[in-house]
Amino acid sequence: MNTYIHPMVYNYWYTNDLYSSDRMTGMGKLDVENSPGALIFLASKSQERLAEVEIKKQLGLTPAQWKIILALSMTDGLTQKEIADRIYVDSSTLVPIIDKMEEIGLVERKSDSKDRRINRIFLTKKSESTVDSIVEIAVQLRKIIYRGISENDLETVKTVMRTVIKNSESAMSEIKFRPDKS
């Protein structure tokens, strides 16, 4: 397997299992092909890249645009920070994206009724009409991506991934409350 190593793999997994001594090859190179953490990351990024290309081709939406639309379709009226948290980006990067989306009629900003300093972002009729198309593209891509994988294997993967997520979130909680060594 000739694996492209996304630069974020090094940043994200550098201190994780990707770099541990049991994952090193005889020549001291990273053994990405056998690292569960790197494989999870690469599988996720390759699926995301495929969706980005297909949605751009079919709907003309950028990755950030369709992710914002999906986040708002689940909970309309989120703040910029809430959107950023849901699509895993820095909230400051959303300002020009939301500006552009508002300009082309995909979202609408409204002041929060309780705190005028906060803007809430809402879908417009134009963007609401794209939600089903985005979901349909995702469903079709999943059929392609998961071809040849049994339902039983997919259920096992989901169970393992839920455990990884739970363990990661638990570790994050422990780290937050651990005193600094400085």
LOLOMI-948124 format. One line per field, with one value per residue: x, y, z of N, C-alpha, C in turn; residue number from 1. Coordinates in Angstrom, 3 decimals. Example, Ala and Ser with C-alpha at 12.3 -4.5 7.8 and 13.67 -1.06 7.14 Angstrom:
2
n.c1	c(13.190, 12.850);
n.c2	c(-5.690, -2.250);
n.c3	c(7.800, 7.080);
ca.c1	c(12.300, 13.670);
ca.c2	c(-4.500, -1.060);
ca.c3	c(7.800, 7.140);
c.c1	c(13.200, 12.900);
c.c2	c(-3.300, 0.030);
c.c3	c(7.800, 7.870);
voke	c(1, 2);
This chain:
182
n.c1	c(0.847, 0.739, 0.798, -0.437, 0.659, -0.985, -0.151, -1.227, -1.341, 1.133, 1.233, -1.050, -0.924, 1.606, 2.628, 1.222, 0.197, 1.315, 3.967, 5.181, 7.589, 7.071, 5.825, 7.636, 9.622, 12.290, 14.163, 13.822, 11.717, 8.428, 5.743, 3.207, 1.245, 0.431, -0.485, -3.095, -4.222, -3.297, -4.425, -7.166, -7.384, -6.546, -8.503, -10.787, -10.121, -9.827, -12.419, -13.709, -12.458, -13.340, -16.114, -16.061, -15.127, -17.154, -19.519, -18.885, -18.698, -21.319, -23.085, -21.848, -20.900, -18.602, -16.367, -16.546, -18.939, -20.972, -20.706, -21.392, -24.048, -25.119, -24.670, -26.324, -28.728, -29.267, -29.426, -30.774, -29.952, -27.590, -24.721, -21.749, -19.505, -20.580, -21.138, -18.531, -17.439, -18.912, -18.179, -15.522, -13.558, -11.636, -13.260, -12.764, -12.073, -14.464, -15.793, -15.335, -16.382, -19.044, -19.885, -19.730, -21.562, -23.870, -24.041, -24.594, -27.012, -27.363, -27.336, -28.613, -28.019, -29.024, -29.682, -29.241, -31.979, -31.750, -29.208, -27.801, -25.256, -24.542, -24.679, -26.922, -26.993, -28.867, -30.440, -31.451, -34.287, -33.194, -30.784, -31.844, -33.078, -30.963, -30.100, -31.185, -30.034, -27.289, -27.199, -28.081, -25.967, -23.932, -24.917, -24.856, -22.090, -21.183, -22.123, -20.417, -17.880, -18.036, -18.296, -18.055, -17.592, -18.780, -21.959, -21.717, -18.964, -18.891, -20.479, -18.820, -16.628, -17.874, -18.505, -15.950, -14.884, -16.592, -15.798, -13.131, -13.585, -14.997, -13.027, -11.065, -12.382, -12.789, -10.148, -9.437, -10.992, -9.782, -7.241, -7.787, -8.324, -6.027, -3.281, -0.925, 2.542, 4.272);
n.c2	c(-1.170, 2.079, 4.802, 8.056, 10.486, 12.639, 15.964, 16.770, 14.444, 14.039, 16.173, 15.679, 13.044, 12.651, 12.211, 10.020, 6.641, 6.422, 7.182, 5.641, 3.307, 0.618, 0.871, 1.572, 1.040, -1.179, 0.547, 2.855, 4.446, 5.873, 3.660, 3.869, 2.384, 0.423, 1.649, 2.171, 4.682, 6.455, 5.216, 5.481, 8.257, 8.729, 7.281, 8.719, 11.294, 10.695, 9.945, 12.332, 14.045, 12.904, 13.380, 16.180, 16.785, 15.654, 16.938, 19.570, 19.361, 18.529, 20.326, 22.749, 23.749, 24.806, 22.969, 24.030, 25.465, 23.470, 21.960, 23.764, 24.225, 21.651, 21.463, 23.526, 22.538, 20.569, 21.912, 24.811, 28.309, 28.602, 29.985, 31.591, 30.504, 28.113, 26.792, 26.535, 24.822, 22.522, 21.812, 21.533, 23.668, 26.713, 29.468, 32.041, 31.708, 31.322, 33.715, 35.130, 33.130, 32.772, 35.369, 35.362, 33.306, 34.493, 36.611, 35.297, 34.243, 31.914, 31.721, 33.476, 36.142, 36.872, 38.964, 37.863, 37.419, 37.747, 38.678, 41.130, 41.399, 39.008, 37.125, 35.041, 32.309, 31.405, 29.050, 29.643, 29.526, 28.767, 27.412, 25.430, 23.830, 22.443, 20.586, 17.920, 17.032, 17.083, 15.145, 12.919, 12.611, 11.954, 9.501, 7.937, 7.948, 6.573, 4.015, 3.313, 3.555, 1.679, -0.683, -4.172, -4.652, -6.325, -6.131, -6.941, -6.540, -3.746, -2.990, -3.855, -2.157, 0.314, -0.050, -0.307, 2.209, 3.929, 3.276, 4.149, 6.900, 7.449, 6.775, 8.643, 11.076, 10.771, 10.695, 13.283, 14.769, 14.017, 15.093, 17.831, 18.437, 17.840, 19.008, 21.462, 20.835, 22.854);
n.c3	c(0.000, -0.988, 0.700, 0.933, 3.091, 4.937, 5.867, 8.332, 9.773, 10.940, 12.771, 14.309, 15.210, 16.163, 18.777, 19.411, 18.762, 16.259, 16.304, 18.167, 19.496, 18.830, 16.450, 14.618, 11.741, 10.700, 9.636, 11.003, 10.160, 10.070, 10.569, 8.991, 7.714, 9.481, 11.728, 13.856, 14.606, 12.583, 10.364, 10.901, 10.794, 8.107, 6.673, 7.340, 6.323, 3.591, 2.868, 3.419, 1.563, -0.847, -0.644, -0.613, -3.225, -4.829, -3.958, -4.538, -7.310, -8.056, -6.703, -6.425, -4.051, -1.536, 0.665, 3.336, 3.153, 2.646, 4.946, 6.951, 6.210, 6.682, 9.473, 10.394, 9.472, 11.247, 13.674, 13.584, 13.665, 15.077, 16.809, 15.526, 16.826, 17.834, 15.445, 14.443, 16.385, 15.853, 13.261, 13.448, 13.101, 13.393, 14.847, 13.877, 11.225, 10.006, 9.524, 6.928, 5.294, 6.100, 5.567, 2.736, 2.180, 3.115, 1.370, -1.057, -0.518, 1.044, 3.810, 6.705, 8.880, 12.171, 14.920, 18.259, 20.389, 23.125, 23.592, 21.988, 20.995, 19.963, 17.030, 15.362, 13.124, 10.336, 8.142, 4.761, 2.515, 0.095, 0.811, 2.454, 0.601, -0.458, 1.352, 1.310, -1.085, -0.474, 1.540, 0.071, -1.766, 0.053, 1.020, -1.324, -1.812, 0.444, -0.128, -2.185, -0.947, 1.138, -0.176, -0.530, 2.118, 4.843, 6.592, 9.222, 9.696, 9.388, 11.577, 13.640, 13.265, 13.815, 16.523, 17.663, 16.964, 18.382, 20.948, 20.890, 20.562, 22.941, 24.843, 24.135, 24.657, 27.378, 28.276, 27.563, 29.328, 31.717, 31.339, 31.223, 33.885, 35.173, 36.991, 35.775, 35.058, 35.356);
ca.c1	c(0.000, 1.490, -0.103, -0.132, 0.565, -1.440, 0.698, -1.844, -1.092, 2.311, 0.877, -2.118, -0.613, 3.034, 2.919, 0.325, 0.716, 2.031, 5.385, 5.706, 8.685, 6.587, 5.287, 8.747, 10.182, 13.692, 14.990, 13.486, 10.675, 7.100, 4.998, 1.860, 0.317, -0.027, -0.858, -4.548, -4.535, -3.080, -5.414, -8.449, -7.281, -6.499, -9.814, -11.686, -9.753, -10.091, -13.872, -14.037, -11.986, -14.258, -17.364, -15.797, -15.041, -18.451, -20.493, -18.485, -19.042, -22.768, -23.865, -21.093, -20.655, -17.284, -16.479, -17.042, -20.346, -21.912, -20.632, -22.196, -25.453, -25.523, -24.721, -27.533, -29.923, -29.508, -29.825, -30.744, -29.812, -26.378, -23.772, -20.549, -18.679, -21.236, -20.901, -17.106, -17.257, -19.552, -17.497, -14.108, -12.690, -11.509, -14.398, -12.354, -12.038, -15.829, -16.322, -15.471, -17.209, -20.438, -20.144, -19.971, -22.812, -24.961, -24.065, -25.209, -28.344, -27.420, -27.615, -29.040, -27.626, -30.013, -29.222, -29.832, -33.006, -31.347, -27.913, -27.657, -23.872, -24.409, -25.444, -27.292, -26.965, -30.026, -30.553, -32.487, -35.009, -32.244, -29.878, -32.656, -33.373, -29.773, -29.790, -31.478, -29.047, -26.024, -27.375, -28.143, -24.591, -23.222, -25.418, -24.321, -20.649, -21.011, -22.320, -19.170, -16.774, -18.186, -18.483, -17.230, -17.462, -20.038, -22.671, -21.121, -17.692, -19.194, -20.935, -17.633, -15.874, -18.595, -18.346, -14.571, -14.715, -17.292, -14.935, -11.994, -14.097, -15.294, -11.751, -10.402, -13.088, -12.508, -8.768, -9.434, -11.530, -8.746, -6.146, -8.252, -8.318, -4.708, -2.498, 0.249, 3.798, 5.124);
ca.c2	c(0.000, 3.319, 5.707, 9.474, 10.882, 14.017, 16.665, 16.833, 13.194, 14.236, 17.064, 15.120, 11.728, 12.578, 11.609, 8.893, 5.336, 6.527, 7.410, 4.782, 2.467, -0.616, 1.200, 1.980, -0.021, -1.439, 1.664, 4.025, 5.256, 5.657, 2.571, 4.408, 1.364, -0.429, 2.473, 2.382, 6.111, 7.037, 4.642, 6.133, 9.609, 8.679, 6.842, 9.855, 12.359, 10.289, 10.051, 13.761, 14.570, 12.404, 14.138, 17.558, 16.837, 15.319, 17.982, 20.745, 19.067, 18.450, 21.416, 23.992, 24.219, 24.533, 22.107, 24.767, 25.817, 22.368, 21.536, 24.738, 23.933, 20.440, 21.772, 24.325, 21.725, 19.798, 22.893, 26.126, 29.421, 28.483, 31.089, 31.269, 29.614, 26.799, 26.176, 26.172, 23.637, 21.360, 21.386, 21.422, 24.712, 27.893, 30.346, 33.223, 31.379, 31.275, 35.044, 35.371, 32.084, 33.123, 36.594, 34.953, 32.541, 35.449, 37.379, 34.498, 33.836, 30.588, 31.879, 34.796, 36.473, 37.599, 39.236, 37.066, 38.206, 37.984, 39.357, 41.731, 41.273, 37.683, 36.852, 33.649, 32.031, 30.597, 28.645, 30.281, 28.527, 28.307, 26.402, 24.306, 22.947, 21.656, 19.598, 16.569, 16.688, 16.795, 13.851, 11.879, 12.400, 11.226, 8.113, 7.267, 7.752, 5.501, 2.738, 3.055, 3.420, 0.475, -1.845, -5.323, -4.762, -6.890, -5.373, -7.353, -5.829, -2.328, -2.854, -3.989, -0.903, 1.361, -0.320, 0.033, 3.665, 4.543, 3.064, 5.060, 8.251, 7.520, 6.786, 9.921, 12.118, 10.540, 11.141, 14.740, 15.262, 13.814, 16.030, 19.182, 18.638, 17.502, 20.241, 21.614, 20.506, 24.050);
ca.c3	c(0.000, -1.077, 1.392, 1.045, 4.486, 5.066, 6.835, 9.653, 10.486, 11.772, 13.879, 15.126, 15.774, 16.422, 20.074, 19.621, 18.362, 14.992, 16.513, 19.220, 19.032, 18.224, 15.132, 13.768, 10.921, 10.959, 9.194, 11.791, 9.536, 10.618, 9.949, 8.881, 7.232, 10.568, 12.857, 13.883, 14.638, 11.259, 9.444, 11.184, 10.259, 6.641, 6.181, 7.506, 5.385, 2.202, 2.683, 3.399, 0.268, -1.873, -0.501, -1.027, -4.686, -5.419, -3.641, -5.327, -8.702, -8.262, -6.124, -6.457, -2.685, -0.978, 1.847, 4.505, 2.940, 2.862, 6.349, 7.694, 5.889, 7.417, 10.903, 10.628, 9.212, 12.464, 14.688, 12.952, 14.589, 15.886, 16.744, 14.755, 17.649, 17.875, 14.128, 14.395, 17.228, 15.225, 12.032, 13.815, 12.562, 14.240, 14.558, 13.116, 9.792, 9.488, 9.212, 5.484, 4.680, 6.389, 4.791, 1.349, 2.157, 3.277, 0.119, -2.128, -0.098, 1.655, 5.239, 7.141, 10.250, 12.962, 16.287, 19.318, 21.078, 24.509, 23.621, 20.659, 20.528, 19.351, 15.813, 15.103, 11.694, 9.941, 6.747, 3.947, 1.695, -0.924, 1.370, 2.945, -0.535, -0.814, 2.394, 0.827, -2.112, 0.216, 2.209, -0.974, -2.249, 1.110, 1.032, -2.514, -1.614, 1.427, -0.824, -2.934, 0.003, 1.951, -1.049, -0.186, 3.571, 5.359, 7.640, 10.493, 9.825, 9.604, 12.964, 14.482, 13.124, 14.542, 17.947, 18.020, 16.851, 19.521, 22.114, 20.726, 20.836, 24.377, 25.553, 23.857, 25.401, 28.792, 28.496, 27.468, 30.599, 32.734, 31.074, 31.574, 35.325, 35.695, 37.165, 34.921, 35.731, 35.463);
c.c1	c(0.894, 0.604, 0.418, -0.319, 0.230, -0.574, 0.110, -1.619, 0.079, 1.989, -0.065, -1.706, 0.842, 3.347, 2.037, 0.984, 1.506, 3.532, 5.983, 6.696, 8.207, 5.967, 6.387, 9.230, 11.652, 14.584, 14.637, 12.468, 9.343, 6.377, 3.521, 0.844, -0.238, -0.432, -2.375, -4.921, -4.386, -4.097, -6.798, -8.459, -7.332, -7.831, -10.804, -11.381, -10.028, -11.585, -14.296, -13.638, -12.920, -15.579, -17.177, -15.803, -16.422, -19.498, -20.158, -18.914, -20.556, -23.539, -23.154, -20.797, -19.231, -17.454, -17.038, -18.519, -21.275, -21.863, -21.445, -23.680, -25.933, -25.628, -25.995, -28.808, -30.271, -29.980, -29.689, -30.590, -28.622, -25.573, -22.578, -19.661, -19.271, -21.047, -19.466, -16.841, -17.813, -18.845, -15.973, -13.199, -12.609, -12.593, -14.003, -12.300, -13.430, -16.355, -16.428, -16.350, -18.687, -20.820, -20.516, -21.289, -24.018, -25.140, -24.781, -26.543, -28.463, -27.717, -28.049, -28.587, -28.765, -29.440, -29.960, -30.802, -32.619, -30.037, -27.599, -26.225, -23.645, -25.283, -25.725, -27.403, -28.102, -29.925, -31.629, -33.213, -34.071, -31.334, -30.636, -32.930, -32.167, -29.481, -30.025, -30.472, -27.699, -26.097, -27.394, -26.757, -23.808, -23.633, -24.849, -22.821, -20.371, -21.179, -21.060, -18.031, -16.835, -18.434, -17.525, -17.002, -18.808, -20.657, -22.070, -19.796, -17.910, -19.661, -19.753, -16.807, -16.545, -18.429, -16.952, -14.369, -15.420, -16.456, -13.726, -12.425, -14.332, -13.998, -11.013, -11.052, -12.850, -11.094, -8.682, -9.959, -10.485, -7.624, -6.537, -8.119, -6.993, -3.898, -1.283, 1.494, 4.674, 5.039);
c.c2	c(1.235, 4.433, 7.130, 9.853, 12.365, 14.711, 16.726, 15.552, 13.382, 15.102, 16.375, 13.850, 11.580, 11.888, 10.403, 7.620, 5.385, 6.578, 6.484, 3.771, 1.166, -0.377, 1.642, 0.779, -0.171, -0.264, 2.950, 4.940, 4.944, 4.560, 2.966, 3.328, 0.491, 0.353, 2.694, 3.864, 6.755, 6.496, 5.251, 7.520, 9.600, 8.240, 7.998, 10.944, 11.952, 10.332, 11.503, 14.387, 14.157, 13.175, 15.575, 17.702, 16.637, 16.406, 19.270, 20.563, 19.144, 19.693, 22.769, 24.574, 23.883, 23.616, 22.839, 25.098, 24.641, 21.844, 22.477, 24.476, 22.704, 20.710, 22.548, 23.534, 20.865, 20.697, 24.275, 27.206, 29.305, 29.773, 30.640, 30.294, 28.213, 26.064, 25.681, 24.902, 22.382, 20.886, 21.372, 22.389, 25.849, 28.890, 31.574, 32.943, 31.373, 32.626, 35.273, 34.340, 32.410, 34.409, 36.243, 34.194, 33.465, 36.248, 36.619, 33.867, 32.451, 30.628, 33.309, 34.977, 37.243, 37.801, 38.334, 37.944, 38.551, 38.756, 39.861, 41.651, 39.961, 37.596, 35.362, 33.484, 31.065, 30.233, 29.475, 29.174, 27.932, 27.205, 25.201, 23.315, 22.096, 20.535, 18.177, 16.117, 16.332, 15.411, 12.720, 11.585, 11.602, 9.762, 7.333, 6.997, 6.658, 4.132, 2.345, 2.737, 2.098, -0.792, -2.972, -5.508, -5.238, -5.984, -5.683, -6.622, -4.338, -2.085, -2.961, -2.713, 0.198, 1.185, 0.078, 1.552, 4.402, 4.404, 3.997, 6.488, 8.428, 7.608, 8.110, 11.043, 11.990, 11.021, 12.663, 15.361, 15.129, 14.823, 17.442, 19.453, 18.260, 18.782, 20.254, 21.299, 21.734, 24.745);
c.c3	c(0.000, -0.536, 1.367, 2.506, 4.531, 6.114, 8.237, 10.453, 11.427, 12.980, 14.857, 15.860, 16.187, 17.733, 20.365, 19.083, 17.062, 15.218, 17.564, 18.650, 18.389, 16.856, 14.177, 12.956, 11.268, 10.586, 9.949, 11.149, 10.188, 9.850, 9.894, 8.511, 8.345, 11.816, 12.859, 13.856, 13.275, 10.263, 9.650, 10.556, 8.727, 6.040, 6.248, 6.472, 3.937, 1.895, 2.579, 2.061, -0.856, -1.832, -0.965, -2.538, -5.308, -5.158, -4.397, -6.785, -8.939, -7.799, -6.136, -5.084, -2.255, 0.230, 3.072, 4.351, 3.222, 4.290, 7.239, 7.457, 6.653, 8.915, 11.231, 10.358, 10.423, 13.603, 14.064, 14.020, 15.519, 15.809, 15.905, 15.535, 17.698, 16.544, 14.049, 15.205, 16.555, 13.966, 12.204, 13.064, 13.573, 13.859, 13.746, 11.612, 9.169, 9.028, 7.704, 4.778, 4.882, 5.658, 3.357, 1.234, 2.294, 1.977, -1.004, -1.703, 0.511, 3.150, 5.513, 8.585, 10.916, 14.358, 17.264, 20.105, 22.515, 24.626, 22.215, 20.118, 19.779, 18.105, 15.727, 13.604, 11.370, 8.464, 6.058, 3.185, 0.651, -0.376, 1.925, 1.819, -0.940, 0.177, 1.899, -0.226, -1.484, 0.864, 1.185, -1.535, -1.222, 1.154, -0.151, -2.370, -0.600, 0.780, -1.581, -1.968, 0.763, 1.134, -0.639, 1.303, 4.113, 6.422, 9.006, 10.731, 10.073, 11.037, 13.929, 14.445, 13.928, 16.054, 18.415, 17.984, 17.983, 20.795, 22.058, 21.064, 22.337, 25.183, 25.351, 24.649, 26.897, 29.129, 28.453, 28.758, 31.706, 32.568, 31.480, 33.071, 35.968, 35.841, 36.217, 35.729, 35.925, 36.775);
voke	c(1, 2, 3, 4, 5, 6, 7, 8, 9, 10, 11, 12, 13, 14, 15, 16, 17, 18, 19, 20, 21, 22, 23, 24, 25, 26, 27, 28, 29, 30, 31, 32, 33, 34, 35, 36, 37, 38, 39, 40, 41, 42, 43, 44, 45, 46, 47, 48, 49, 50, 51, 52, 53, 54, 55, 56, 57, 58, 59, 60, 61, 62, 63, 64, 65, 66, 67, 68, 69, 70, 71, 72, 73, 74, 75, 76, 77, 78, 79, 80, 81, 82, 83, 84, 85, 86, 87, 88, 89, 90, 91, 92, 93, 94, 95, 96, 97, 98, 99, 100, 101, 102, 103, 104, 105, 106, 107, 108, 109, 110, 111, 112, 113, 114, 115, 116, 117, 118, 119, 120, 121, 122, 123, 124, 125, 126, 127, 128, 129, 130, 131, 132, 133, 134, 135, 136, 137, 138, 139, 140, 141, 142, 143, 144, 145, 146, 147, 148, 149, 150, 151, 152, 153, 154, 155, 156, 157, 158, 159, 160, 161, 162, 163, 164, 165, 166, 167, 168, 169, 170, 171, 172, 173, 174, 175, 176, 177, 178, 179, 180, 181, 182);
